[in-house]
């Protein structure tokens, strides 16, 4: 297969490395937007900024400049940019004949003056490039572990069998297991909401509230995620799978989680700006939290944890106050 990965951040680099080592002998090109970054990647044969010390496979090619010349003959195109850049990338790919899959997890930020809500990635694609055969590649995964070849399971979600099949052929290997799923809505809701919930669990850990509190947040967070997903048309079983429960557990408890780290830093008294700056990477939950809460409210879906995270990020609640608000809610039955 000829595979093009657009975006040389941590996750794009890790997946390009994984595909380049596939037993099928894929021809993989990692494209970097910045020429200086591409030159550094080629010279060092590693992504020293995001994945230091992990060497690129010898067969992995690095490119920069206009990526249109890379597309003829491609078997699969991976968009490995943050959510904020997805719309522009999809518009640039609108005439692409190959299956396209994005990696970002979250909601597109809504324009302040539009009065509308931010969109999930498949909703962005429906507006920006409706003719694309496209989907999402998601699941519980830290880039560093994938780059090191450690065992990982991912989900290829799309209404198009060609996209699911291409992702399985490109990445299913002795170290990466790929499951196909038609429920793109559920997979994307899981990937977006778990980032917001991970900020809450990071807050819990940063305040040293204990493992009982963390378990409660993860469990009730899963209920919130499921309620929103069902309201948007997802299947309930998706949220008990890799892109729901699996991704939530990883992001809410893993030390490599950037969103969890934001919550921990806020608990330590850092400002949001200080917390985000210290990461050096994008924490999508910071940018998705407001849209998650807005869409839930518009749909009549109760998401108290997400609302508390938004108030925390806005500075309307201090860490201890956010916890007190959640724990001070009245008794209720354990229902979705």
N, C-alpha and C positions, 0 to 999 in steps of 0.2 A: 504493500500500500504506500501511496504518497500522502504524507500527513503534514499539514501546515499548522503550526501553533503560533497564533498572533498574540504576542504579549509575553515579555521575558521577566515577569515577576517570579515570586517563589513558586506558585502553583503551576503557572505555565511552564517554567523551566523543569519542574519535577516531572510533569506528565510527558514533556518532550523527551526527557532522559529515559523514562520508563518505556515509552514507545520505541525509542531508538535501540533499546536492548531486547526488544520482543523477539522471540524465536522465529517469527515470520519474516524477519529481515526487512522491516519497513524502512522507507526513505523518509527521514523526518527533518524538517527545517523549523528552527525556532527563530521567529521574527521579533526584533526589538524596534520600538518606535524611534529611539534615540541612537544616532550613529555612534556617538562616543561610548554608549553602553554596549552596543554590538561589538565595537572594536575591543573593548575590555573583555567581553565574553570569549571572543575568538582568541585573544592573546593568552588569557589565563586558563581557558578550557574549563571554566567553572563560573557559577554565579556567585562571586565573592561577597556581594552585598546581602543576598537573601539566603544562599545555601553554601556558606563558606566551607571549603575543605572537601566538597563532594565533586569529584571530577566528572566532566561530561563524557559520555561514550564517544569513542573515536569517530563513529559514523554520524553523529549529530552535527548538522550544518547550522550556521548562524547567519541570518540575513538582516538587512535594514533597508531603508528607502521605501519606495512605493511597493506595496505587497501584491498589486494586481498581476505582476509578472510571475508570481509564484503559483498562481491559482490554476492555470491550464493543466489538465491531467490530474488534478488533486483527487484523492479518494475521500478525504475528510479534512475539514477546516475546523480548528478549535479556536474559539475566541476567549483568550485568557486575560481579559481586562477587568477592572472594577466595574460595578454596575453603572457608575456615572459615565463611562465611556462606551457602554454597550450600544446605545442608539446610533451613534455615529459610525461605529464599526459595522453594524448590521446594514446601515444605509450604503456604506462603501461596498458591502458584499452582496447587494441586492440582485446582481446578475449572476451570482455564483451558481454553477450547476452541481457542485459537490454537496453532500450533506454537511451541515454546519451545526456545531454544538457549542454552547457557552458554559463557562465554569462559575460565573459570579453568582452569589447568593444574597438576595436582598430585594428591596424595592427601589425603583427609580424615584429620585426626589421629585416632588411635584413643584411646578413653578409657583412662586409665592402669590402671584396675581391671578392664577388660573381658576382657583376655586375647585380644582379637581384633585384627585388623589394620585399618589405615585403608583406606578404599575409594576407588576411582576414581569420578569424577563420575557416570557412568552407573549404577554400583552404588548410589550414594547415591540417585539418582532412583528406582531400582527399589524402594527401601525407603520413601522419603519421599513420593513422588507417582507411583505405578506407572501411573496412568491417563493421564498426560501423553504427548502426542506430542512427543518431545524429541530433542535431539542436541547436538553440540558444534561450535563454530566456532573453528578453530585454524589453526596454520601459522606460518611465519617472518615475524614482524611486530613492529616497534617502533611504539608508538602515535604518537610524534612524526611519523614519516614518513607514516603513514596520514593523520593530521590535515592534513599539508601537501599531500596529494594525490600523493605520490610512488608509483611503481609497486610493487604488492604482489600476491602470490599467496597465497590462503588455501584452507582445506579445510572443506567442509560435510559433517560425518560424522554419519550416523544410520541406523538400520535402517528408518526411515520415509521414503518418498519425499517426503511432504508437507513434511517439515522440510528436506530437502536442496533441494527446489525453491523453498521460501520464502526460504532463505538466498541462493540464486543470484539470485533475482528482486530481493531487497532490496539486494544489495551488488555484484553483478557489474557493472562499469562500465569506462570508459576507463582508470581508474587502479587498479582492483582486479579481479583475475581470480580467480574462485571455481571450484574443482574439487569435484565431488561424490564421496563415498566412503561405502560401506556399512560399512566396518570401523571402528566406533566404538572398539573395544578398542584396536586398533593406534594410532589417532590420539591417544587419550588417554594411552596408555603413552608414546608419543613425546613428547608435551607435558609429561608429568610428569618423566620420567627426564632429559631434556635439561637441565632446571634444575639437577639434582644434578651432572651432568657439567660444566656451565658453571662451577660453583664450583671443580672440580678444574682446569680450564683457566685460570681466573683465578689460582689458586695458582701454576700453572706460569709464567704471564706475570709475576706479581708477584715471583717469585724469579729472573726473567730467565734461565730455563732454555733459551730459544731456540725457534725455530719447529719444529725437528725434534721436540722434546718435545711441543709443542702438537699437531702432526699425529698423533703416536702416541696421545695421550690421546683426541683426537676419534675416531680410527679404532677404537681398542679400546673406547671408550665406546659407539660405535654397535653394536658386537658385543654388549656387555652389554645395551643397550636391546632389541635384537632377541631375545636369548635370553629375557628376561623377557616380552616381548610374545608370543612363540610359546607360552610356558608358560601364558599367560592366554587363549590362543585367538585371537590376532591373525593376520593374514596376513603372510607375510614381505615381500611387495613393498611394503607400506605404509611400512616403515622406510627404503626407498630413495626415498621421496617427500618432499613438502613438510613433513609433520608429523613425519618422522623425521630423515633426513639434513639437510633444509633448515633445520628449526628448530634442530637441534643446531649446525650451522655458524654460524648467525646468533647464537645465544645464547652460544656458546663463544668467539666471536671479536669480536663487535660491541662498540664502546665504550659503547653505550647499554644494555647488558645489566646488570641489577641483580645477577643471580646471579654473573656473572663478576666484578663489582665486589666482591662479598663475598669471593671467593677472593683477589683482589688485596689487599684490606685486611688479611685475615688474614696474608698473606705479609709485609706491612709491619709486623706486630707488634700490630695492633689486636686487641682481644678481639672475640668474636662479638657481644656486646651493643653495643659501639661501632660495629662494622661495620654492623649492622642499623639502628641509630639514625641513622647518617649518610646512609642512603639516602633516607629520606622516603617510600618506597614499600615494598610487600610484595615480598620475594624468596622465592617459593614453594619454591625448592630447599632453603632452610634448614628448612622445616617438613615437606618431603616425604622428605628423605633417609633418615630412620630407617624410615619405612614401606616405601620402596623396598627397602632392605636386608632388612627383616623378611619381606616377601612373597617376595623372591628366595630367602631361606634356607628358608622353609617349602615352596617349590616345588622345592628342590634346584637352584636356578639360581646359578651362580657369578658374582658381581659384585664383583670386588676393588676397582675404582675407587669404587663406591658405598660399600663398607664403609670405605674409607680416608677418604672425605668425612665419614661419620658420626663416625668416631673423631676427626677434626680438629675438627668442630663441637662434639663433647662435651669437647674439651680433653684427650683421651687421647693424642693425637699432636700434636707441633709440626709446622709446615709442612715443615721439612726432613726430619723423620722420616716424614711421609706419603709424600713423594717416594721416600725410601730404601726404604720398604716395597714400593712398587709396582715400582721398578726392581730390587729384590733378589729378586723372584720367580724361580723356576726356569724353564728354557727350556721352550717348548711349541710345538706346531704352531699355525699361524694358522687356527683354526677358530672358528665361532660358539659 
